[in-house]
Amino acid sequence: MPQFFFTTIAADGTIRSGIPCEADNLDEAAKQARRELSALAAGGLPDNPLNMLSVEIYDEQQKPELELRLVVEEIRK
């Protein structure tokens, strides 16, 4: 089974890299990354100046494959 790795950026700006993820293919890894992104959001949304949460997926050779972002925008009216 292929191995993928995640790098995450949390609401407080904490970056975690090298998080292992076993998945049959990139689509399955992306599903797991969505769950990871949901868990990050459950821990709190980012505040200015950081406006996003992120999970980036890398393949076994550490080549970036896909990034999922949850962006928070404050729009004053």
C-alpha positions in Angstrom: 0.0 0.0 0.0 1.4 3.4 -0.9 2.4 5.7 1.9 1.6 9.4 1.9 2.6 12.1 4.4 0.7 15.2 5.6 2.0 18.6 6.7 -0.6 20.5 8.6 -1.0 24.2 9.6 -3.2 24.7 12.6 -5.2 27.8 13.7 -2.3 29.0 15.9 0.2 28.7 13.1 1.6 25.4 14.4 3.1 23.4 11.6 3.4 19.6 11.8 5.1 17.7 9.1 5.8 14.0 8.2 2.5 12.7 9.5 2.2 9.3 7.9 -1.0 8.2 6.0 -1.5 4.8 4.4 -3.9 4.9 1.5 -4.5 3.0 -1.7 -4.2 6.1 -3.9 -4.2 9.9 -3.8 -8.0 10.1 -3.7 -8.1 8.0 -0.6 -5.3 10.1 1.0 -7.3 13.2 0.1 -10.4 11.8 2.0 -8.2 11.2 5.1 -6.7 14.8 4.7 -10.3 16.1 4.7 -10.9 14.4 8.0 -7.6 15.9 9.3 -8.7 19.3 8.2 -12.0 18.9 9.9 -10.2 18.0 13.2 -8.0 21.1 12.8 -11.2 23.2 12.4 -12.8 21.6 15.4 -9.8 22.8 17.4 -10.5 26.4 16.5 -10.5 28.6 13.5 -7.6 30.9 12.6 -7.5 34.6 13.5 -5.7 37.5 11.8 -3.1 37.6 10.4 -3.4 33.8 9.7 -6.5 33.1 7.7 -6.3 29.5 6.9 -5.9 25.9 8.0 -4.1 23.6 5.7 -3.3 19.9 5.0 -0.7 19.2 2.3 -0.2 15.7 1.0 3.2 14.4 -0.1 4.0 11.1 -1.8 6.6 8.6 -0.6 9.4 10.6 -2.2 8.2 13.7 -0.4 6.9 15.3 -3.6 3.9 17.5 -3.0 0.7 16.1 -4.5 -2.3 18.1 -3.2 -3.1 20.7 -0.7 -6.5 21.3 1.1 -7.1 24.7 2.6 -9.9 26.1 4.8 -9.8 29.8 4.4 -11.5 32.2 6.8 -12.3 35.7 5.4 -13.7 38.5 7.4 -15.7 40.8 5.2 -16.8 44.0 6.8 -20.0 45.6 5.5 
